[in-house]
């Protein structure tokens, strides 16, 4: 999988590898300073972690269908914007801005994956899909009474990310990596929601970041492979 994505022989292999390594380095560096007070460095590292992945689908233009590659780049871009808003402090509206950016990112992911989906073809994938749906309902039920005016936007966000995860699980060609990545992405968002609306969760920082970044990478690799094969 890795060789198919990064070693294409078009003269840009070094750039692809450098972007991927820089993304990983930024993600690790951010985790190391995640507990520190907000700063330009902390915000920059968080934003760059996924932002550095944006060029990868663009560098693959000509090796696969143009529109899905552009949509995948947009998914990375809006995820990076969501990271930026959530990293900024001092303005309560940044949480909703981040939520909106991630909502758009999930919609782009859905647009990329939906044409590839054929439905979960094994009992295990069907069971995981059912479990994910029940888990999403449980998370929303547990926080609904505390959402106030945010009940509708949070509910809409949860519905969209659930559709994104179920779509990923409906692409047997990329199972189980793509599905796992989507589930981790949803798990990360669920921890954020529970921590914000139910109460502090021990180890929140490392739980959220490792599952979020790992989930994005596990989604990016199989999607790039499917779109450029």
C-alpha angles and dihedrals in degrees: 000000000000093000092051091054102041105025106059099135095233095122094258098086093104091052092050092050092046092052092049093048092046090051091052092046091051091049092051093045091050092051090052092056099029092112094052122099116276114282140158090259093051092047092045095051093048093048094044095052093078096015090070089060093060095086094052097080090040091055088054094058107127092031095073143004110318102218098051091048091051090048091051091051088050090051090055091045095053091044088055090049089051089053090051094053094046090049092054115088133193098056118077089202090069090077091059091043089053091047090052093049092051091046089058090045091055090049090054090049090052090050090053096046104037095077088051096049119105099162132269104300101193134059089240093057091046090051092049091049090052092046092050091051092050091046091052091051090048092052093050093045090052094054103029095095091055099046099082110174090000093065094099099044093044090047091050091048092050091049092051095048089047090054089049092053094045090049091052090050089052093065103084092179090068098038132160100008099053093044092048091051092052092047091051090050090053092045090054092052091047091055090051091050095047092046093049099043105025105032144280116321117209112245091012095150099056093036094053098042100043094047092043097049093037090049093051092049093047089052096044097053100053093040092052089047093050093046096048104036 
